[in-house]
Amino acid sequence: MDDMQHFTLFGVGIGPFNLSIAALARDIGELNAGFADAHSSMTWHPGLLLNDARMQTSPLKDMVTAVEPTNPLSFLSYLVSKRKIYAFMAAQMQTISRLEFADYLAWVASNIDNLMFDNPVEAIEFSDNKFVIHTNKGIFTSEHLCLGTGKRTHVPEFARPFIGEHCIHASTIGREDHDGKQRSYEGKTLAIIGGGQTGADVFLNLLQGQWGKPKKVIWISRRPNFQALDEGVFSDQYFTPNYGELFYGLDKEVKQREISQQKLTSDGITSVCLKDIYQHLYHETFIQGNVGKWVLQPHRTLTGLAKQGSGYCLTLVNGLTEKTEQCQVDELVFCTGYESSLPAYLGPIKDKLALDEKGDFQLNKAFRVKWNGPETNHIYAVNAGLNSHGILEPQLSLSAWRSATIINDLLGKSHFDLTQEVKLIDWGHKELQQETASSY
C-alpha cells in the first residue's frame, strides 16, 4: 500500500458540509485532505433549483465566514469575483435564491484542487492503522475520515412501489427526462404531498406556470395548516454555538421534546413564499374565477395509495373530522424530505461502528463517530447528528463552525478560535457543557 496516495483526512461526499471543511482546510499545511464524490461536478439538490426558491438563511452563513471571514472562499469574495458586489448590495436581500447559492458552491469547488468528482467510493476498510478507501478511480489511504454523503429520499413505505415517471419525489422535479425534455403537468390533476418549504416551492412554481397549466392541483399536508417558518430573532438563537453546546448535554428525552417543539424554526415555510402563494391564489380565485383549480388540504395524512386506471387513488385521514377521504389524481409529487441510512461503502467496517437503537451514528461533541478502532484514527460525520446535536446539525447555519470544530479536534489544537460570543440568552449551567465536552 506504500504507493497509494495517503491523506490525513479523506472526505466521502462533497456536499456543502464537506465542501466547508475543504475550504477551511485548504491552506492548512499540516492537514493533507482529499474528498471524493460520485457526481461529475459540484451539485446541490439540482432537482430542486426551482425559479424563485430561496434560502432560509443569511448568505453570511456560508462555507467559511463565521470562523474565518478573511478566507478567500467567502460569499462576499464570490460576489466580488463575479463582479456583482454593488448590484447585490443595492438589491437589499436578506436571503438569496437557491440558484445563486448553488452557483456560489460551484465557485468554491472550482477554487479547491483536492476534490475528486466522478469518483464514487465503493468500500472502506481499516487495515494497518489506516482507512483504505476503494473508489472508482483507485485506492487511497487516510488516517481519518469525514462522512458526508447525505441522506436518501424519504417516501412512505406503502408508496415506494409506485415511484416512477408519474409518481416522483420532489428531488427530481427540476430535472429533464431521458429525452432532454422539461417536465409538463399541462392539463393534469396533480397532488403535492408535504407541507414544508419544498411543497410550497413546488406549489408556487405550479401557480406560476413553470410546468404548464395543470387542470387541478391538490396540496396535501398532515400539518394543521400551512405554517410559516419561525424566523424570530430569538428563535435564531437555537442556531448558535452557545445553544448547541448546552443541547448536546441534555437527556435524550429532553432532546426529542425540544427538537419537536423547534420544528418550525427549520422546517416551516418562509413568510415571503406564503405571501406569494396567497396573492397568486387570490388573483386566480377572485379575479380570474378559477375556483377549485387550486385546492389546499392541510390536516390530512396520506394513509393509502392505489393505482386507478392511468392515475392514482389517494386515501387520506382528516385530522379534524377524523373522517376518511379519497381523491383521484393523474400524478403525484412527494415533498416528504430525506432520511438517514448507513452507506453501503461502510459495510467492511460496519461491525466496528457503535450505532444507536435506530441504526444511527453515535457522535461525540466534536462530531466524531464512536467506534471500536484505535483512538488515533477518527471518523467524523456531518448532517448525521440531529438527535445528538439538535436542529442546528442538518442546517447550513453552523456549517463553518462545525467544520472548524472538526478540524480543531483532528489537529488536537485550536487552529480556529471558537471562543463563544457573549450570550443574549441564559440557556443553562456551564457545568453541563463542561461535563459533556469529550463524552459520547
NUFI-83333 format. One line per field, with one value per residue (C-alpha): residue number from 1; residue in three letters; x, y, z. Coordinates in steps of 0.05 Angstrom, whole numbers, plus 5000, padded with zeros to 4 digits. Example, Ala and Ser with C-alpha at 12.3 -4.5 7.8 and 13.67 -1.06 7.14 Angstrom:
BEGIN
num: 1	2;
residu: ALA	SER;
xx: 5246	5273;
yy: 4910	4979;
zz: 5156	5143;
END
This chain:
BEGIN
num: 1	2	3	4	5	6	7	8	9	10	11	12	13	14	15	16	17	18	19	20	21	22	23	24	25	26	27	28	29	30	31	32	33	34	35	36	37	38	39	40	41	42	43	44	45	46	47	48	49	50	51	52	53	54	55	56	57	58	59	60	61	62	63	64	65	66	67	68	69	70	71	72	73	74	75	76	77	78	79	80	81	82	83	84	85	86	87	88	89	90	91	92	93	94	95	96	97	98	99	100	101	102	103	104	105	106	107	108	109	110	111	112	113	114	115	116	117	118	119	120	121	122	123	124	125	126	127	128	129	130	131	132	133	134	135	136	137	138	139	140	141	142	143	144	145	146	147	148	149	150	151	152	153	154	155	156	157	158	159	160	161	162	163	164	165	166	167	168	169	170	171	172	173	174	175	176	177	178	179	180	181	182	183	184	185	186	187	188	189	190	191	192	193	194	195	196	197	198	199	200	201	202	203	204	205	206	207	208	209	210	211	212	213	214	215	216	217	218	219	220	221	222	223	224	225	226	227	228	229	230	231	232	233	234	235	236	237	238	239	240	241	242	243	244	245	246	247	248	249	250	251	252	253	254	255	256	257	258	259	260	261	262	263	264	265	266	267	268	269	270	271	272	273	274	275	276	277	278	279	280	281	282	283	284	285	286	287	288	289	290	291	292	293	294	295	296	297	298	299	300	301	302	303	304	305	306	307	308	309	310	311	312	313	314	315	316	317	318	319	320	321	322	323	324	325	326	327	328	329	330	331	332	333	334	335	336	337	338	339	340	341	342	343	344	345	346	347	348	349	350	351	352	353	354	355	356	357	358	359	360	361	362	363	364	365	366	367	368	369	370	371	372	373	374	375	376	377	378	379	380	381	382	383	384	385	386	387	388	389	390	391	392	393	394	395	396	397	398	399	400	401	402	403	404	405	406	407	408	409	410	411	412	413	414	415	416	417	418	419	420	421	422	423	424	425	426	427	428	429	430	431	432	433	434	435	436	437	438	439	440;
residu: MET	ASP	ASP	MET	GLN	HIS	PHE	THR	LEU	PHE	GLY	VAL	GLY	ILE	GLY	PRO	PHE	ASN	LEU	SER	ILE	ALA	ALA	LEU	ALA	ARG	ASP	ILE	GLY	GLU	LEU	ASN	ALA	GLY	PHE	ALA	ASP	ALA	HIS	SER	SER	MET	THR	TRP	HIS	PRO	GLY	LEU	LEU	LEU	ASN	ASP	ALA	ARG	MET	GLN	THR	SER	PRO	LEU	LYS	ASP	MET	VAL	THR	ALA	VAL	GLU	PRO	THR	ASN	PRO	LEU	SER	PHE	LEU	SER	TYR	LEU	VAL	SER	LYS	ARG	LYS	ILE	TYR	ALA	PHE	MET	ALA	ALA	GLN	MET	GLN	THR	ILE	SER	ARG	LEU	GLU	PHE	ALA	ASP	TYR	LEU	ALA	TRP	VAL	ALA	SER	ASN	ILE	ASP	ASN	LEU	MET	PHE	ASP	ASN	PRO	VAL	GLU	ALA	ILE	GLU	PHE	SER	ASP	ASN	LYS	PHE	VAL	ILE	HIS	THR	ASN	LYS	GLY	ILE	PHE	THR	SER	GLU	HIS	LEU	CYS	LEU	GLY	THR	GLY	LYS	ARG	THR	HIS	VAL	PRO	GLU	PHE	ALA	ARG	PRO	PHE	ILE	GLY	GLU	HIS	CYS	ILE	HIS	ALA	SER	THR	ILE	GLY	ARG	GLU	ASP	HIS	ASP	GLY	LYS	GLN	ARG	SER	TYR	GLU	GLY	LYS	THR	LEU	ALA	ILE	ILE	GLY	GLY	GLY	GLN	THR	GLY	ALA	ASP	VAL	PHE	LEU	ASN	LEU	LEU	GLN	GLY	GLN	TRP	GLY	LYS	PRO	LYS	LYS	VAL	ILE	TRP	ILE	SER	ARG	ARG	PRO	ASN	PHE	GLN	ALA	LEU	ASP	GLU	GLY	VAL	PHE	SER	ASP	GLN	TYR	PHE	THR	PRO	ASN	TYR	GLY	GLU	LEU	PHE	TYR	GLY	LEU	ASP	LYS	GLU	VAL	LYS	GLN	ARG	GLU	ILE	SER	GLN	GLN	LYS	LEU	THR	SER	ASP	GLY	ILE	THR	SER	VAL	CYS	LEU	LYS	ASP	ILE	TYR	GLN	HIS	LEU	TYR	HIS	GLU	THR	PHE	ILE	GLN	GLY	ASN	VAL	GLY	LYS	TRP	VAL	LEU	GLN	PRO	HIS	ARG	THR	LEU	THR	GLY	LEU	ALA	LYS	GLN	GLY	SER	GLY	TYR	CYS	LEU	THR	LEU	VAL	ASN	GLY	LEU	THR	GLU	LYS	THR	GLU	GLN	CYS	GLN	VAL	ASP	GLU	LEU	VAL	PHE	CYS	THR	GLY	TYR	GLU	SER	SER	LEU	PRO	ALA	TYR	LEU	GLY	PRO	ILE	LYS	ASP	LYS	LEU	ALA	LEU	ASP	GLU	LYS	GLY	ASP	PHE	GLN	LEU	ASN	LYS	ALA	PHE	ARG	VAL	LYS	TRP	ASN	GLY	PRO	GLU	THR	ASN	HIS	ILE	TYR	ALA	VAL	ASN	ALA	GLY	LEU	ASN	SER	HIS	GLY	ILE	LEU	GLU	PRO	GLN	LEU	SER	LEU	SER	ALA	TRP	ARG	SER	ALA	THR	ILE	ILE	ASN	ASP	LEU	LEU	GLY	LYS	SER	HIS	PHE	ASP	LEU	THR	GLN	GLU	VAL	LYS	LEU	ILE	ASP	TRP	GLY	HIS	LYS	GLU	LEU	GLN	GLN	GLU	THR	ALA	SER	SER	TYR;
xx: 5000	5061	5047	4976	4961	4955	4915	4908	4833	4790	4720	4668	4616	4623	4561	4561	4585	4646	4658	4662	4715	4754	4750	4775	4829	4855	4912	4929	4996	4996	4928	4931	4858	4823	4749	4711	4641	4601	4574	4611	4614	4592	4517	4468	4398	4397	4326	4302	4335	4267	4251	4243	4261	4300	4347	4323	4389	4433	4486	4537	4524	4568	4624	4676	4656	4632	4700	4748	4720	4785	4781	4781	4724	4671	4605	4629	4691	4646	4606	4669	4697	4632	4633	4565	4580	4549	4487	4479	4484	4433	4384	4379	4365	4367	4366	4387	4359	4377	4403	4453	4475	4486	4528	4568	4581	4604	4651	4680	4692	4726	4777	4796	4843	4834	4762	4754	4688	4660	4694	4644	4670	4655	4682	4722	4765	4811	4879	4948	4921	4893	4829	4833	4784	4766	4739	4721	4788	4834	4851	4870	4890	4876	4887	4817	4750	4694	4628	4584	4545	4479	4412	4365	4298	4240	4175	4122	4136	4067	4081	4151	4126	4091	4152	4164	4151	4084	4096	4161	4200	4209	4285	4277	4223	4270	4309	4298	4275	4317	4298	4321	4251	4224	4170	4099	4035	3993	3920	3937	3907	3965	3975	4032	4046	4082	4071	4142	4185	4195	4120	4109	4163	4133	4063	4086	4122	4059	4019	4070	4062	4131	4108	4048	3976	3950	3876	3877	3929	3915	3967	3963	3996	3988	4007	3948	3959	4010	4055	4107	4180	4195	4243	4243	4308	4306	4288	4351	4390	4377	4427	4485	4545	4524	4458	4490	4540	4484	4438	4489	4490	4414	4378	4354	4280	4291	4327	4270	4219	4259	4270	4196	4178	4230	4207	4182	4248	4279	4221	4169	4154	4184	4134	4153	4136	4070	4051	4068	4025	3966	3968	3970	3911	3873	3884	3866	3803	3774	3800	3804	3749	3788	3750	3771	3832	3878	3859	3895	3883	3921	3910	3907	3950	3962	3948	3939	3956	3928	3933	3868	3866	3924	3925	3922	3871	3894	3866	3871	3851	3826	3858	3800	3739	3775	3739	3770	3773	3793	3815	3837	3897	3939	4006	4038	4098	4124	4155	4170	4243	4301	4320	4385	4413	4480	4521	4536	4610	4616	4599	4670	4675	4602	4616	4665	4614	4574	4505	4445	4378	4356	4418	4447	4518	4534	4572	4614	4612	4663	4620	4666	4634	4640	4674	4719	4780	4844	4835	4887	4840	4777	4713	4673	4603	4565	4490	4483	4472	4401	4385	4451	4465	4395	4363	4426	4461	4427	4423	4472	4472	4531	4567	4630	4631	4621	4677	4724	4705	4722	4788	4808	4792	4831	4892	4888	4893	4852	4873	4808	4788	4718	4712	4638	4604	4570	4503	4439	4400	4419	4405	4432	4492	4564	4577	4530	4571	4637	4616	4599	4658	4690	4635	4593;
yy: 5000	5046	5070	5092	5166	5178	5233	5260	5267	5236	5263	5219	5261	5334	5368	5437	5408	5372	5429	5475	5431	5430	5506	5517	5463	5487	5529	5488	5458	5403	5378	5338	5327	5295	5289	5244	5246	5205	5266	5293	5363	5404	5395	5414	5386	5401	5376	5429	5490	5520	5590	5637	5583	5620	5603	5606	5631	5692	5688	5705	5635	5609	5558	5599	5669	5654	5627	5657	5720	5733	5666	5679	5630	5671	5691	5764	5742	5704	5768	5808	5753	5751	5827	5836	5863	5931	5903	5855	5910	5952	5893	5895	5820	5786	5718	5695	5646	5573	5581	5634	5594	5533	5577	5600	5528	5511	5572	5549	5479	5507	5540	5477	5428	5366	5350	5286	5285	5228	5182	5143	5109	5035	5008	5029	4981	4990	4959	4974	5033	5069	5071	5041	5075	5038	5085	5082	5114	5078	5063	5115	5112	5161	5170	5199	5200	5250	5221	5269	5230	5258	5224	5185	5210	5193	5165	5128	5054	5038	5089	5065	5014	5070	5115	5125	5172	5198	5190	5224	5251	5327	5319	5302	5351	5402	5352	5338	5269	5220	5255	5323	5349	5391	5361	5381	5379	5411	5390	5342	5333	5334	5321	5351	5312	5352	5420	5443	5491	5443	5431	5506	5518	5465	5493	5565	5544	5509	5573	5610	5561	5531	5463	5483	5496	5437	5421	5417	5418	5390	5409	5360	5367	5330	5394	5432	5490	5516	5542	5597	5589	5615	5670	5708	5738	5697	5633	5644	5634	5560	5563	5588	5551	5572	5535	5476	5469	5462	5420	5364	5351	5345	5280	5241	5251	5326	5330	5296	5342	5404	5381	5371	5439	5474	5443	5507	5543	5499	5466	5519	5559	5628	5685	5713	5648	5641	5713	5700	5637	5672	5731	5684	5645	5709	5730	5662	5655	5724	5757	5701	5659	5593	5566	5495	5492	5502	5461	5466	5408	5414	5367	5306	5245	5202	5130	5093	5096	5053	5052	5072	5069	5112	5152	5142	5139	5172	5154	5209	5216	5285	5304	5350	5308	5241	5220	5182	5220	5199	5235	5215	5246	5235	5248	5257	5295	5273	5332	5288	5302	5256	5202	5172	5107	5073	5079	5013	5031	5024	4950	4925	4965	4964	4917	4967	5024	5036	5051	5070	5035	5069	5049	5119	5141	5160	5225	5260	5335	5345	5304	5243	5175	5125	5062	5007	5024	5058	5126	5154	5144	5186	5180	5244	5251	5313	5320	5259	5287	5314	5271	5287	5360	5385	5422	5462	5399	5388	5463	5508	5559	5530	5493	5535	5528	5453	5447	5487	5444	5381	5409	5433	5364	5329	5374	5369	5444	5507	5526	5565	5610	5584	5626	5638	5706	5737	5702	5742	5684	5644	5572	5536	5517	5518	5455	5416	5439	5422	5353	5331	5362	5295	5245	5205;
zz: 5000	5001	4930	4946	4957	5031	5066	5136	5124	5070	5060	5028	4992	4970	4993	5027	5094	5069	5020	5080	5112	5047	5042	5113	5108	5041	5068	5130	5111	5163	5140	5076	5057	4998	4980	4932	4905	4855	4818	4758	4787	4848	4855	4909	4903	4828	4820	4870	4840	4822	4800	4860	4910	4964	5020	5092	5119	5111	5056	5111	5137	5081	5080	5118	5142	5213	5234	5182	5150	5113	5077	5001	4992	5028	4996	4994	4956	4908	4895	4881	4837	4797	4790	4823	4893	4882	4848	4906	4959	4921	4919	4995	5000	5068	5034	4965	4915	4918	4847	4869	4929	4884	4839	4899	4920	4849	4851	4918	4890	4828	4874	4912	4878	4923	4903	4863	4826	4785	4835	4877	4940	4935	5001	5062	5101	5161	5159	5189	5228	5169	5129	5059	5012	4949	4895	4822	4804	4851	4924	4975	5048	5104	5178	5188	5152	5146	5121	5083	5032	5055	5064	5019	4997	5043	5015	5056	5051	5021	4965	4945	4894	4855	4847	4773	4716	4743	4818	4838	4897	4892	4889	4815	4794	4763	4722	4648	4626	4587	4522	4548	4555	4612	4657	4639	4680	4626	4635	4691	4760	4808	4883	4923	4987	5041	5074	5085	5044	4987	4980	4980	4927	4881	4891	4877	4814	4791	4804	4762	4704	4710	4683	4641	4663	4705	4707	4782	4838	4908	4961	5019	5086	5152	5189	5218	5170	5120	5174	5169	5186	5256	5236	5301	5326	5389	5353	5313	5378	5370	5313	5354	5383	5454	5448	5413	5470	5521	5478	5469	5545	5553	5568	5508	5525	5533	5466	5429	5462	5443	5371	5363	5392	5349	5283	5252	5263	5209	5173	5164	5101	5091	5100	5032	4998	5035	5017	4943	4944	4977	4929	4869	4897	4909	4836	4809	4851	4856	4792	4742	4773	4774	4834	4854	4809	4868	4930	4996	5044	5110	5169	5122	5129	5068	5091	5025	4952	4896	4820	4787	4712	4687	4752	4827	4884	4948	5016	5068	5141	5161	5228	5246	5228	5235	5171	5113	5047	4977	4915	4845	4811	4748	4780	4849	4877	4945	4982	5042	5056	5069	5119	5146	5121	5132	5068	5034	5028	5104	5100	5113	5179	5200	5258	5286	5289	5353	5324	5367	5370	5306	5268	5270	5288	5359	5357	5409	5417	5361	5312	5319	5309	5365	5341	5368	5327	5350	5385	5337	5278	5277	5237	5233	5205	5182	5175	5219	5289	5293	5354	5389	5369	5354	5296	5283	5257	5189	5175	5138	5194	5232	5176	5183	5259	5255	5203	5247	5307	5267	5242	5312	5340	5286	5295	5371	5378	5368	5298	5294	5352	5371	5434	5443	5439	5499	5507	5499	5529	5591	5568	5629	5671	5646	5685	5639	5579	5611	5634	5563	5527	5510	5524	5475;
END
